[in-house]
């Protein structure tokens, strides 16, 4: 991770840690950088944004920087991160930018840069952007006369993505009653159109964004509202997305949560049956539940554990050819169709398994016994010092010895916030809580906590 860019782009509170000046300079660098790579052609960059109030401000700042450096900018307007990834790799753009802070509150925002392959931008280029932001590169020349860039309305790109999603479904959703929680975010512009086109009886909540209500008590990080809605409306299934719709968490017909781990199990076992699970392997992160691994062992499915972040999941998939991977949080990647987590695609894939197997979502997920898990976010002064402290590590080792093969503890640094995440899995919730608190108390005693 760099000084500004974390595992999912440059993210921070709007006009506090992420400013319009930052956005302008990111635009200036990217417009210049991609123009240098193909001096005989006009540089073309596509931008999408989520529904945060500040997204418009950052869009205009990025456009100013990009066009001042000679790039033509194509605007998708409010759309999802996976749609931006789809458009850049299918429409011949040099790179793309998504303005979003994903599941964060409305006052945060972020700049995600995606390369021409639809993948997260290479680390080497990110480091060059950071050098420019810190004034270490000197001035970038301004475009003059007819070299100055222009903006183009490209809402058609979003419509092509909707068509692509519809084409992936293998069965009609007729007679299926589906609930969608759009998190008052990007999915509000797309999700209902897709499910309606496929014949579902679609019921939508949290689909009235006002710039300030994105992710507020709704969406994949606040699943309770959808759980109640599914039960009240007697829906067959529900799907909740996050602010930029690259995550999906499902709710079964009983109102129970089917998280990313369970989705990996449902899709992984189905793909194995169909002979489409390449290498017979599912890519997970270290945060996946112990119960998922025990279920995969029983089903004869291999698995890989990466660092947390769909970026790392995809890097493994790209290197090995593994075709299914994801995170407990709902970032699921189907590499045959996408290069990033895609909440809408994930919900279509889950629908496909329900219809093909003629089983309810609850039945499909019943093969996994999820271990109780506690995840505590601990605000700290310095993430690395807190995690590497000898006393903290000694306490972690004690917990590991206590849990043995029936549980585990994991400490990791947040990629986007000043937090250490302490995760414990064990046979019961009381043990999880006690073990997590033991480690946190040592962090406090060592003076690391804010």
C-alpha positions in Angstrom: 0.0 0.0 0.0 1.2 3.5 -0.8 0.9 6.8 1.1 -2.5 7.7 -0.5 -3.7 4.6 -2.3 -4.8 1.6 -0.2 -6.1 -1.8 -1.3 -9.1 -0.2 -3.0 -7.9 3.2 -4.3 -7.4 6.6 -2.7 -10.1 6.8 -0.1 -10.8 9.4 2.7 -13.2 11.9 4.0 -14.2 14.3 1.3 -12.4 17.7 1.5 -10.5 16.5 4.5 -8.1 13.7 3.6 -9.3 13.5 -0.1 -9.6 16.9 -1.7 -10.6 18.3 -5.0 -6.9 19.2 -5.5 -6.0 15.6 -5.1 -8.6 14.6 -7.7 -7.4 17.3 -10.1 -3.8 16.1 -9.8 -4.7 12.4 -10.2 -6.5 13.5 -13.4 -3.6 15.5 -14.6 -1.2 12.6 -14.1 -3.4 9.9 -15.7 -4.2 12.1 -18.7 -0.5 12.8 -19.3 0.6 9.2 -18.5 -1.7 7.5 -21.0 -1.2 10.2 -23.6 2.5 9.4 -23.5 1.9 5.7 -24.0 0.2 6.4 -27.4 1.3 9.7 -28.7 -0.3 9.3 -32.1 -3.8 8.7 -30.7 -6.1 10.6 -28.5 -6.1 9.2 -24.9 -9.6 8.0 -23.9 -10.6 7.6 -20.2 -14.0 6.6 -18.8 -15.4 7.7 -15.5 -18.3 6.4 -13.3 -19.5 7.5 -9.9 -21.7 6.5 -7.1 -24.5 8.5 -5.5 -22.5 10.4 -2.8 -23.0 14.2 -2.8 -19.2 14.7 -3.2 -19.0 12.4 -6.2 -20.1 15.2 -8.5 -17.4 17.5 -7.1 -14.7 14.9 -7.6 -16.0 14.0 -11.1 -15.6 17.6 -12.2 -12.1 17.9 -10.6 -11.0 14.7 -12.3 -12.4 15.8 -15.7 -10.6 19.2 -15.4 -7.3 17.4 -14.7 -7.7 14.8 -17.5 -8.8 17.2 -20.2 -6.1 19.7 -19.2 -3.6 16.9 -19.9 -5.1 16.2 -23.3 -7.4 13.2 -22.5 -11.0 12.8 -23.8 -13.3 11.8 -20.9 -16.4 9.6 -21.3 -18.9 9.9 -18.5 -21.0 7.0 -17.4 -22.6 9.1 -14.7 -24.0 7.1 -11.7 -23.1 3.5 -12.2 -21.5 0.5 -10.5 -17.8 -0.3 -10.1 -18.1 -3.5 -12.1 -19.8 -1.7 -14.9 -16.8 0.6 -15.2 -14.5 -2.4 -15.2 -16.6 -4.0 -18.0 -16.8 -0.9 -20.1 -13.0 -0.1 -20.0 -12.1 -3.6 -21.1 -14.7 -4.0 -23.8 -14.8 -0.5 -25.3 -11.1 0.1 -25.9 -10.5 2.8 -23.3 -7.0 3.4 -21.9 -8.1 3.3 -18.3 -11.2 4.0 -16.2 -11.9 5.7 -12.9 -14.7 4.9 -10.4 -15.5 7.6 -7.8 -16.8 5.7 -4.7 -15.9 4.8 -1.2 -17.8 1.5 -1.5 -19.4 0.6 1.8 -18.1 3.7 3.7 -20.5 6.4 5.0 -21.6 9.2 2.7 -19.0 11.7 3.8 -16.1 9.5 2.6 -15.3 9.1 -1.0 -12.6 7.5 -3.1 -10.9 7.3 -6.4 -10.5 3.8 -7.9 -8.3 3.6 -11.0 -8.8 0.6 -13.3 -6.5 -0.3 -16.1 -7.4 -1.2 -19.7 -7.9 -4.9 -18.8 -10.5 -4.0 -16.2 -8.2 -4.8 -13.3 -7.0 -2.6 -10.4 -4.2 -0.3 -11.6 -0.6 -1.6 -11.4 1.3 -0.8 -8.2 4.2 0.8 -10.2 1.8 3.4 -11.8 0.2 4.1 -8.4 3.6 4.9 -7.0 4.2 7.3 -9.8 0.8 9.0 -9.1 1.9 9.4 -5.5 5.2 10.9 -6.5 3.3 13.5 -8.5 0.9 14.2 -5.7 3.9 14.9 -3.4 5.5 17.2 -5.9 8.4 14.9 -6.7 8.0 14.8 -10.5 8.1 18.4 -11.5 5.3 20.0 -13.7 3.3 18.1 -16.3 2.8 20.0 -19.5 -0.7 21.4 -20.2 -2.4 20.5 -23.4 -2.8 23.5 -25.8 -5.2 24.4 -28.6 -6.8 21.3 -30.2 -4.8 19.0 -27.9 -7.1 20.0 -25.0 -9.4 17.1 -24.1 -13.2 17.0 -24.2 -16.0 15.3 -22.3 -18.5 12.9 -23.9 -21.8 11.6 -22.4 -21.4 7.8 -22.4 -24.6 6.6 -20.6 -24.8 4.1 -23.5 -21.9 2.2 -21.9 -23.9 1.5 -18.8 -26.8 0.2 -20.9 -24.4 -2.2 -22.6 -23.4 -3.5 -19.3 -27.0 -4.1 -18.3 -27.5 -6.0 -21.5 -24.4 -8.1 -20.8 -25.7 -9.0 -17.3 -29.0 -10.1 -18.8 -27.2 -12.2 -21.4 -25.4 -14.2 -18.7 -28.6 -15.6 -17.1 -29.4 -19.1 -18.3 -33.0 -19.3 -17.1 -36.0 -17.0 -16.7 -36.7 -15.7 -13.2 -40.5 -15.9 -13.8 -42.5 -16.9 -10.7 -39.5 -15.9 -8.5 -40.3 -13.2 -5.9 -37.0 -11.3 -5.4 -36.1 -8.5 -2.9 -33.2 -6.1 -3.7 -31.6 -3.7 -1.3 -29.7 -1.1 -3.4 -28.1 0.7 -0.4 -29.2 4.0 -1.9 -26.2 3.6 -4.1 -25.1 2.7 -7.6 -27.3 -0.4 -7.8 -30.4 1.9 -7.8 -29.6 2.8 -11.4 -29.3 -0.8 -12.6 -30.5 -3.7 -10.4 -34.3 -3.5 -10.9 -33.9 -3.2 -14.7 -31.9 -6.4 -14.8 -34.3 -8.5 -12.6 -37.4 -7.1 -14.3 -36.0 -8.0 -17.7 -35.4 -11.6 -16.6 -39.0 -11.9 -15.5 -38.7 -11.7 -11.7 -41.4 -10.2 -9.4 -38.9 -7.6 -8.2 -39.3 -5.6 -4.9 -36.8 -2.9 -4.2 -35.8 -1.1 -1.0 -33.2 1.6 -0.3 -33.3 2.8 -3.9 -33.9 6.5 -3.4 -30.4 8.1 -3.1 -30.2 11.7 -2.0 -26.5 12.0 -1.8 -26.4 11.6 2.0 -28.1 8.2 2.6 -25.8 5.8 0.8 -25.2 2.8 3.0 -27.1 4.4 5.9 -28.8 1.5 7.8 -29.2 -0.4 4.5 -27.3 -2.5 2.0 -24.8 -5.3 2.5 -23.4 -3.8 5.7 -26.8 -3.4 7.3 -28.6 -6.5 6.3 -31.3 -6.4 9.0 -33.6 -4.3 6.9 -33.6 -6.7 4.0 -34.0 -9.7 6.3 -37.2 -8.3 7.7 -38.4 -7.2 4.3 -37.9 -10.7 2.8 -39.9 -12.2 5.7 -42.7 -9.6 5.6 -43.1 -9.9 1.8 -42.6 -13.7 1.7 -39.9 -13.4 -0.9 -38.1 -16.4 -2.3 -34.7 -14.6 -1.9 -33.2 -11.2 -1.3 -29.9 -9.6 -2.4 -28.2 -6.6 -0.8 -25.5 -4.6 -2.4 -23.1 -2.0 -1.1 -22.6 1.6 -2.3 -20.9 0.8 -5.6 -22.5 -2.7 -6.0 -19.3 -4.7 -6.1 -20.5 -6.7 -3.1 -23.5 -8.9 -2.7 -24.9 -10.5 0.5 -28.0 -12.8 0.1 -30.9 -13.5 2.4 -32.8 -16.8 2.1 -36.5 -17.4 2.2 -36.4 -17.6 6.0 -34.7 -14.2 6.4 -31.3 -15.8 7.3 -28.1 -14.3 5.9 -26.1 -16.0 3.2 -22.8 -14.2 3.2 -19.9 -14.4 0.8 -18.5 -17.6 2.2 -21.8 -19.4 1.8 -22.1 -18.0 -1.8 -18.7 -19.4 -2.6 -19.8 -22.8 -1.2 -23.1 -22.7 -3.2 -21.5 -21.7 -6.5 -18.3 -23.7 -6.0 -20.1 -27.0 -5.3 -22.5 -26.4 -8.3 -19.6 -25.5 -10.6 -17.8 -28.7 -9.5 -20.9 -30.7 -10.4 -21.0 -29.1 -13.8 -17.3 -29.6 -14.4 -16.6 -25.9 -14.7 -14.6 -25.3 -11.5 -11.2 -24.9 -13.0 -8.4 -26.6 -11.0 -11.2 -27.8 -8.6 -10.2 -24.8 -6.6 -11.9 -21.8 -4.9 -9.9 -18.7 -4.0 -10.7 -17.3 -0.6 -9.1 -14.8 1.8 -7.8 -15.4 5.3 -11.1 -14.0 6.7 -13.2 -16.8 5.4 -14.9 -18.9 8.0 -13.4 -22.1 9.3 -16.7 -23.8 8.5 -16.3 -23.1 4.8 -13.0 -24.9 4.7 -14.4 -27.9 6.5 -17.3 -28.0 4.0 -14.9 -27.8 1.1 -12.8 -30.6 2.6 -15.9 -32.8 2.8 -16.8 -32.0 -0.8 -13.3 -32.6 -2.2 -12.8 -29.0 -3.2 -9.4 -27.3 -2.9 -9.0 -23.8 -1.7 -6.4 -21.0 -1.6 -6.2 -18.3 1.1 -5.0 -14.8 0.0 -4.7 -11.5 1.9 -7.9 -9.6 2.4 -9.1 -7.6 -0.7 -10.6 -8.7 -4.0 -7.5 -7.2 -5.6 -5.5 -10.1 -4.1 -8.1 -12.7 -4.9 -8.1 -11.6 -8.5 -4.3 -11.6 -8.7 -4.3 -15.2 -7.7 -7.0 -16.1 -10.1 -5.2 -14.3 -13.0 -2.0 -16.1 -12.2 -3.5 -19.6 -11.8 -6.6 -19.7 -14.0 -8.8 -20.3 -10.9 -12.3 -19.2 -11.9 -14.1 -18.6 -8.7 -13.0 -16.5 -5.7 -14.1 -14.0 -3.2 -14.5 -12.7 0.3 -16.9 -13.3 3.2 -17.9 -9.6 2.8 -19.6 -10.4 -0.5 -16.9 -9.5 -3.1 -17.3 -12.5 -5.4 -15.3 -12.9 -8.7 -16.4 -15.1 -11.6 -13.4 -14.7 -13.8 -15.1 -16.0 -16.9 -17.3 -12.9 -16.8 -15.6 -10.2 -14.8 -12.2 -9.0 -13.4 -13.6 -7.6 -10.2 -16.2 -8.3 -7.6 -19.7 -7.8 -9.1 -22.7 -7.8 -6.8 -25.3 -8.0 -9.6 -23.4 -10.7 -11.4 -23.2 -12.7 -8.1 -26.9 -12.4 -7.5 -27.6 -13.7 -11.0 -25.3 -16.7 -10.5 -27.0 -17.5 -7.2 -30.4 -17.3 -8.9 -29.1 -19.7 -11.5 -28.1 -22.3 -9.0 -31.5 -22.0 -7.2 -33.3 -22.5 -10.5 -31.1 -25.2 -11.9 -31.1 -27.3 -8.7 -34.7 -26.5 -7.9 -33.8 -26.0 -4.3 -34.3 -23.1 -1.9 -31.4 -20.9 -0.9 -31.6 -22.2 2.6 -31.3 -25.7 1.4 -28.3 -24.9 -0.8 -26.5 -23.2 2.1 -27.2 -25.9 4.6 -24.0 -27.8 3.8 -21.9 -25.4 5.7 -21.8 -25.2 9.5 -20.6 -21.6 10.2 -18.4 -21.3 13.2 -19.3 -18.4 15.6 -17.1 -15.4 14.7 -16.3 -12.1 16.3 -14.7 -9.3 14.4 -13.7 -6.2 16.4 -12.3 -3.1 14.7 -9.8 -1.5 17.0 -8.8 2.2 16.3 -5.0 2.5 16.7 -2.3 5.1 16.4 0.0 3.1 14.2 -1.4 -0.1 12.5 2.0 -1.8 11.9 3.4 -1.1 15.4 0.2 -2.3 17.0 0.2 -5.6 15.0 3.9 -6.3 15.4 4.1 -5.5 19.1 5.8 -8.4 20.9 3.4 -8.5 23.8 0.4 -8.4 21.4 1.9 -11.3 19.4 2.6 -13.3 22.5 -1.1 -13.0 23.5 -2.2 -14.0 20.0 0.0 -17.1 20.4 -1.7 -17.9 23.7 -5.1 -17.7 22.1 -4.0 -19.9 19.1 -2.8 -22.6 21.6 -6.1 -22.4 23.5 -8.3 -22.7 20.3 -6.3 -25.5 18.6 -7.9 -27.0 15.5 -11.4 -25.9 16.7 -10.9 -22.2 16.1 -8.5 -19.5 15.1 -7.5 -15.9 15.6 -6.4 -13.4 13.0 -5.1 -9.8 13.3 -4.9 -7.7 10.2 -4.5 -4.1 9.3 -7.4 -2.3 7.5 -6.4 -1.3 4.0 -8.5 1.9 4.1 -8.8 3.0 7.8 -6.6 3.4 10.9 -7.8 0.1 12.4 -6.6 -3.3 13.4 -9.2 -5.9 12.8 -9.2 -8.7 15.4 -11.1 -11.8 14.3 -11.7 -14.9 16.4 -13.6 -18.1 15.4 -14.4 -20.7 18.0 -17.0 -23.3 19.0 -19.1 -20.7 20.8 -19.6 -17.0 20.9 -18.5 -16.6 24.5 -15.0 -18.1 23.7 -14.8 -15.8 20.6 -15.5 -12.7 22.7 -13.2 -13.6 25.5 -10.3 -14.3 23.2 -10.7 -11.2 21.2 -10.9 -9.0 24.3 -7.8 -10.6 25.7 -5.8 -9.4 22.7 -7.4 -6.0 22.6 -6.6 -5.4 26.3 -3.0 -6.0 25.6 -3.1 -3.5 22.8 -4.6 -1.0 25.2 -2.0 -1.7 27.9 0.8 -1.2 25.3 -0.6 2.2 24.4 -1.6 1.5 20.8 -5.3 2.2 21.0 -6.8 5.6 20.2 
